[in-house]
C-alpha cells in the first residue's frame, strides 16, 4: 500500500498539475523545440511529450501551433524584461551611466547563457523576411533597440563609451555577447568553452564590458554630467 510520504509517479504528477502549470510547461517545451528545429520543423507532438502533456492540450491552451509560437516568444522576452527591465539600461536615479550600462551588459550575458533559446530562435527567424520576423521585431526587438540607442547616445554625450554607433553596440551585444551561448555546441568542439561555467560567463561579460566601455586614457577624466 502506497503511503502519503511516497513520491507520486510522473503520470500522477502530470494529472495533478493545474491548467496554468500545464500551459507554462508547454511554453518551456515549445521554446526548446522551436529553438532546435524552427517553427516549421518543430513538432507539436514532440512539444507535448517534452512538456509531459497530451497533444490536444496544445490546442486547448493555445488554439494553434502559431499561437503557441507567439506565446512562447512573449514568455521568453518577458523573462528577459524581468532580468533587464523593459526600458533603457539607465540604472537607478543618480547611478553613474557607465556602471548602469556595465551592469546591464553583465545581466544580458548571464541571461543569454541561461536561455540560449532566445538567440537560437532569433537566428532562425532572422535569415528570411516573414510575418513572424516582422511581429517579433515590432513587438519586442525594435523597442529594445530604440531604448538602447537613446541610452548609448546619452552615454556618448558624456564622453564615455567606445566610439561606436548604437547599431554597432547592438551587433556586439548579440554577436559577441549572446551568440557564443546559442552556438555553444560548435564552440565546445573547437575549444574547452563551457557555457554552464559561471566563471566563464562572468569573464566573458567582463570582456564585453571592456570592449564597449573602455577605461578613459590616463590623465583623461570623465566629463561632469552636471555641467
Secondary structure, DSSP 8 states (H G I E B T S, - for coil): ---TTS---HHHHHHH--HHHHHHHHHHHHHHHHHHHHHHH--HHHHHHHHTS-THHHHHHHSSHHHHHHHHHHHHHHHHHHHH-SS-S--STT--HHHHHHHHHHHHHHHHHH-THHHHHHHHHHTS--HHHHHHIIIIIHHHHHHHHHHHHHHHHTT-S-S--HHHHHHHIIIIIIHHHHTHHHHHHHS---TT-HHHHHHHHHHHHHHHS----TT-----TT-
